[in-house]
């Protein structure tokens, strides 16, 4: 199966996409800026219809969605772009979990059997994601981590469809490397957007 065979839902504010959020009006505004390629639906409908769910929400909200939908997530590919951070009170960010903990591994452990989590789309800031897509002659990289090869391949296709080159860093035990402050994150040791040749040297 490829990403073109799947319905993708982005939860948080294809290929045609389902776009879902708690504030339907705000979600509709986002969808209108996507050139008519997104259908606005409720979160319930997104969970029901999509085989691939991109949960573009903060870590606590991600946990709540898993608790709310539980077994309805079985059989789906769950894409986790979350960074386990919060404001530090000085205009920056701090980790909200243990220094050696990964939100990717934590969330994967909360999912029902049959749901497959892939860590992706969280290594670049929103500004960089927008400006670095479809670069020529060599595309910019988005890293991902996956335990399940088929789920990882689906998300790699989604990364390519977004104008980036996918590079797998390993299984979910490597998620911490692509979360904020990790060595492969834009706000970590890597410090910038990279090309595939640069990425392969870094991993």
C-alpha positions as CSV (number, residue, x, y, z in Angstrom):
1,X,0.0,0.0,0.0
2,X,1.2,3.5,-0.8
3,X,0.1,6.9,0.6
4,X,-2.0,7.5,-2.5
5,X,-4.1,4.5,-1.6
6,X,-4.8,5.9,1.9
7,X,-7.0,8.6,3.3
8,X,-4.9,11.0,5.4
9,X,-6.4,13.1,8.2
10,X,-4.6,15.9,9.9
11,X,-5.9,16.6,13.3
12,X,-4.9,20.0,14.6
13,X,-4.9,23.3,13.3
14,X,-3.4,14.1,-0.6
15,X,-3.7,13.7,-2.3
16,X,-6.8,15.1,-0.7
17,X,-6.7,15.5,3.0
18,X,-9.2,15.4,5.8
19,X,-8.6,18.4,8.1
20,X,-10.0,18.2,11.6
21,X,-9.9,20.4,14.6
22,X,-11.9,21.3,17.7
23,X,-12.7,24.8,16.3
24,X,-14.4,24.0,12.9
25,X,-14.4,27.7,11.8
26,X,-10.7,28.0,12.4
27,X,-10.1,24.7,10.6
28,X,-12.1,25.8,7.6
29,X,-9.9,28.9,7.3
30,X,-6.8,26.7,7.3
31,X,-8.4,24.4,4.7
32,X,-9.3,27.4,2.5
33,X,-5.6,28.2,2.2
34,X,-4.7,24.7,0.9
35,X,-6.2,25.3,-2.5
36,X,-9.2,23.1,-2.1
37,X,-7.2,19.9,-1.3
38,X,-8.6,19.5,2.2
39,X,-12.0,18.5,3.4
40,X,-13.0,19.8,6.8
41,X,-14.5,17.1,9.0
42,X,-15.0,16.5,12.7
43,X,-12.3,14.7,14.7
44,X,-14.7,11.8,15.1
45,X,-15.1,11.6,11.3
46,X,-11.4,11.9,10.7
47,X,-10.7,9.0,13.1
48,X,-13.5,6.9,11.4
49,X,-12.5,7.6,7.8
50,X,-8.7,7.9,7.7
51,X,-6.1,5.2,7.7
52,X,-3.3,7.6,8.4
53,X,-3.8,10.2,11.2
54,X,-1.4,13.1,11.7
55,X,-2.0,14.3,15.2
56,X,-0.6,17.8,15.1
57,X,-1.3,18.7,18.7
58,X,0.6,19.2,21.9
59,X,1.7,16.1,23.9
60,X,-1.1,16.4,26.5
61,X,-3.8,16.7,23.8
62,X,-2.2,13.7,22.0
63,X,-2.6,11.7,25.2
64,X,-6.2,12.8,25.5
65,X,-7.0,11.8,22.0
66,X,-5.6,8.3,22.5
67,X,-7.6,8.0,25.7
68,X,-10.7,9.2,24.0
69,X,-10.6,7.1,20.8
70,X,-8.8,4.0,22.2
71,X,-9.6,0.9,20.2
72,X,-10.9,3.0,17.3
73,X,-7.2,3.7,16.5
74,X,-6.4,0.1,16.0
75,X,-5.2,-0.7,12.5
76,X,-4.3,2.9,11.8
77,X,-0.9,4.6,11.2
78,X,-0.5,7.4,13.7
79,X,1.9,10.1,12.8
80,X,3.5,11.9,15.8
81,X,5.0,15.3,15.1
82,X,4.8,16.3,18.8
83,X,7.7,17.9,20.7
84,X,7.5,17.3,24.5
85,X,8.1,20.9,25.4
86,X,6.4,23.8,27.1
87,X,7.3,27.5,27.9
88,X,10.2,27.9,30.2
89,X,9.1,31.3,31.5
90,X,12.0,33.1,29.8
91,X,10.6,33.2,26.3
92,X,12.1,29.8,25.4
93,X,11.1,26.1,25.8
94,X,11.9,23.3,28.2
95,X,11.2,19.6,28.1
96,X,8.1,18.5,30.0
97,X,9.1,14.9,30.3
98,X,12.4,13.4,31.6
99,X,15.6,14.4,29.8
100,X,16.1,10.9,28.5
101,X,12.5,10.3,27.7
102,X,10.9,10.4,24.2
103,X,7.3,11.5,23.5
104,X,7.3,9.1,20.6
105,X,8.0,6.1,22.8
106,X,5.6,7.3,25.5
107,X,2.7,7.7,23.0
108,X,3.5,4.4,21.2
109,X,3.1,2.7,24.5
110,X,-0.4,4.2,25.0
111,X,-1.8,3.1,21.6
112,X,-4.0,0.0,21.3
113,X,-2.6,-3.2,19.7
114,X,-2.6,-2.8,15.9
115,X,-2.0,0.9,15.8
116,X,1.4,1.8,14.4
117,X,3.1,5.0,15.4
118,X,5.6,6.8,13.2
119,X,7.5,9.8,14.5
120,X,7.7,12.5,11.8
121,X,7.2,16.1,10.8
122,X,8.4,17.5,14.1
123,X,12.1,18.2,13.3
124,X,11.5,21.7,11.7
125,X,9.8,24.8,12.9
126,X,6.6,25.9,11.1
127,X,8.5,28.6,9.3
128,X,11.2,26.2,8.1
129,X,8.6,23.6,7.0
130,X,7.0,26.3,4.8
131,X,10.1,27.8,3.4
132,X,12.2,24.7,2.8
133,X,9.6,22.5,0.9
134,X,10.3,21.6,-2.7
135,X,13.9,22.9,-2.7
136,X,16.0,22.4,-5.8
137,X,18.3,20.9,-6.9
138,X,18.5,18.8,-3.7
139,X,15.4,18.5,-1.5
140,X,15.6,19.3,2.2
141,X,15.2,16.4,4.6
142,X,12.5,15.4,7.1
143,X,13.7,12.7,9.5
144,X,11.3,9.9,10.7
145,X,11.5,7.0,13.1
146,X,9.4,3.8,12.8
147,X,9.4,0.3,14.2
148,X,6.9,-0.9,11.5
149,X,8.5,-0.9,8.0
150,X,5.2,-0.6,6.1
151,X,4.0,2.2,8.3
152,X,7.3,4.0,7.9
153,X,7.1,3.6,4.1
154,X,3.6,5.2,4.1
155,X,4.9,8.2,6.0
156,X,8.0,8.4,3.8
157,X,5.6,8.8,0.9
158,X,3.7,11.5,2.7
159,X,7.0,13.3,3.4
160,X,7.8,13.2,-0.3
161,X,4.4,14.5,-1.2
162,X,5.1,17.4,1.1
163,X,8.2,18.4,-0.8
164,X,10.8,16.8,1.4
165,X,13.2,13.9,1.2
166,X,12.5,11.3,3.9
167,X,15.4,9.9,6.0
168,X,14.7,7.1,8.5
169,X,16.8,7.4,11.7
170,X,15.8,4.0,13.0
171,X,13.1,2.6,15.2
172,X,11.1,4.5,17.8
173,X,13.9,4.1,20.2
174,X,15.6,6.9,18.1
175,X,12.6,9.3,18.4
176,X,14.4,11.4,21.0
177,X,17.0,12.3,18.3
178,X,14.4,14.1,16.2
179,X,12.4,15.7,19.0
180,X,13.2,19.2,20.1
181,X,16.7,19.4,21.6
182,X,17.7,16.1,20.0
183,X,20.8,16.1,17.9
184,X,18.8,15.8,14.6
185,X,16.3,18.5,15.4
186,X,16.5,22.0,13.9
187,X,16.7,23.3,17.5
188,X,19.3,20.7,18.6
189,X,22.8,20.0,17.6
190,X,21.9,19.9,13.9
191,X,20.8,23.5,14.1
192,X,19.5,23.9,10.6
193,X,17.7,22.4,7.6
194,X,19.8,19.8,5.8
195,X,20.0,17.9,2.5
196,X,20.0,14.1,2.2
197,X,23.8,13.9,1.9
198,X,24.2,16.0,5.0
199,X,21.6,14.0,6.9
200,X,23.2,10.7,6.1
201,X,26.5,11.9,7.5
202,X,24.7,13.1,10.7
203,X,22.9,9.8,11.5
